[in-house]
Amino acid sequence: MKKLLLTLAACALAARAGAGVVVTSALDRTRVAADDQLVLSVTVTGDQASVPEPKLPPIEAFSIYDSGRSQSISIVNGHIASSVVYTYVLSPRSVGHFRIPPIGTDGAAQASTPLDVDVVKPGAKIAPDAAAPAAAAAPDENAPAAGDPSDTNATAAPTDARTGRTPAAMVVATLDKSRAVVNEQVTLTVRFLYSQEAQLLGNQQYEAPDLTGFLSMDLPPVRNGTTIIHGRPYAYSEIKTALFPIQSGRLKIGSAAVHAQVARPGGDPFAAGFFNSFFANPQAVVLHSDPLTLRVDPPPPGKPADFTGVVGRLAARASVDHADVKAGEAVTLTVDVSGSGNVQSIPEPPKPDLPALRFFDTESSATTDKAGDRISGRKTFRTVLVARVSGDVSLPSFRFSYYDPQSKAYAVAATSPISLHVAPGAPGAVPAAPSPAQSAPGVTAFGEDVRYLKTAPQRDPISAALVAFADLGPWHALPFAALALAALFDWRRRAADSDPRGRRFRDARRRAEQRLKAASALPDAQAADAAAHVDEALAAFVADKLDVPSAGLTLKTALDGLKSLRRPPAEPTLARLSAAWEEADLRRFAPGGVDGSDARRFAGEIADLIRTLDQEIGR
């Protein structure tokens, strides 16, 4: 009973915590080119000090990058209200009309409304949108940014019109440059300056400015120091942030704020110095910096076709864990890209089209370095590949195009080609070699999985049957019936030949079952050959259903293709396919410890899975 009461109380508290949470979302524009980016702002408000984070659903045809968040808290008559704005960058992956589904949180009383966006072809003219930032006159290119933070004596500070003096405490925000290119780093410096007359009490709370249209990264630590402005000494605390603009135009940076407690005037007139500050009544004040404007230019004309928007300076290197392998063995390809700029946004390089190699999914990792207040880092891509045939195979160079703001020109970081020397594998442990038409130049096939047999010619029994049939009288009409039946079969054959995709779709199960039957008939000593037949049967069945080549078909591509069919399989069946696919690859490329009986059992499981898939997909 006590546990039940505690559970009900926890549910009530959770319902109460989420009752006042409201989620809203907005786009900076509703129409974007395929080579451009969108900014999605998700605002979570609630009547509590902390609100839950939004739960982003999968957004079709977009890559999503986190661009940071900003938070504000207000307390009025003891009532707490907080609002957090989460900013995301959406990079289109295809052209068309898409809908961003509602976004909510755990226990939110109200989710956001869906948003529609149109993605057009690159280079298409886009009319100004009400959600897009308004364009304004471009500032002078040679005008320096106000208050260069590198000079502590040149800090731009407001002055009192009556006294001509700077205030006792203030917040000043500056940029290291007034003009940049999309995705070029711009450093924002926010200083909280205060003199001895400020009489600060307690700790101060910093509120970051609105950075819509930017990817932001903090540059710790907080710097402290002293400076003199207009003859007045100040102590300051300084926070720096690296900004990467993601769209062109004049982008606005909101006001930064510092919440502080100062001594209220009118304290004890007989107490001075420390005691006057100690016994003074605290007064809450909020200090704001002036908003800033940054002119952002689009990438200059002449960008390479493979340019992905990286601005900085890159270097690339590729390597393999071993270059001398046997056919059927796995090789790990590692591609490292390092340099300055937002290296984390570099996408995966495209895989080369080499029929002699089978590529698996790529895993990536990234590290970031913030030394000297400049963002740099390294991104590593690791791909497992398997050689299908013996011979010399050359991996081409991987290219990464970028824009160098120092030389104001496009450049390419390219890796050196890699040569693989593939020796013939052990009999039965090698995947099927591609046909000569599909083999790469310089690659020699050493085996095939199908060997065609020619039987010895036999005497034709049809001639003897016709001679005997000549004396049957009215039964001579049978040839005409046979001719009509042959014409019917010929018509059906021609109809099937005119639809090779449908014939391949319908015959997928029959061909797969023939391969599985052949695998089960192999003796126990050829368990590795049986594993290869089973793996090929499963991959060929899915490829026939999707009408795609079976060579190079990955599990991810197979699952995505089956889900897009008019009658997709059920989720449990897809889960069985995923597990069976991985086990088939393991048995084929690592056949140790697999005996004949176990191979036949696994072939039966694959046959049952293929029957289930064929029934759910339909013929």
Buried (B, 14 or more C-beta within 10 A) or exposed (E): EEEEEEEEEEEEEEEEBBEBBBBBBBBBBBBBBBBBBBBBBBBBBBBBEEBBEBEBEEBEBBEEBEBBBBBBBEEEEEEEBBBBBBBBBBBBEEBEEBEBBBBBBEBBBBBBEEBEBEBBEEEEEBEEEEBBBEEEEEBEEEEEBBBBBEEBEBBBBEEEEEEEEBBBBBBBBBBBBBBBBBBBBBBBBBBBBBBEEBBBBEEBEBBBBBBBBBBBBEBEEEBEEEBEBEEBEBBBBBBBBBBBBBBBBBBBBBBBBBBBBBBEEEBEEEEEEEEBBEEBEBEEEEBBBBEBEBBBBEBEEEBEEEBBBBBBBBEBBBEBEEBEBBBBBBBEBEBBBBBBBBBBBBBEBEBBEBBBBBBBEBEBEBEBEBEEBBBBBBBBBBBBBBBBBBBBBBBEBBBBBBBBBEEEEBBBBBBEEBEBBBEBBEEBBBBBBBEEEBBBEEBEBBBEEEEEEEEEEEEEEEEEEEEEEEEEEEEEEEEEEEEEEEEEEEEEEEEEEEEEEEBBBBBBBEBBBEBBEBBBEBEEEBBBBBBBBBBBBBBBBBBBBBEBEBBBBBBEBBBEBBEEBEEBBEEEBBEBBBEBBEBBBEBBBEBEEBEBEBBBEBBEBBBEBBEBBBEBBEE
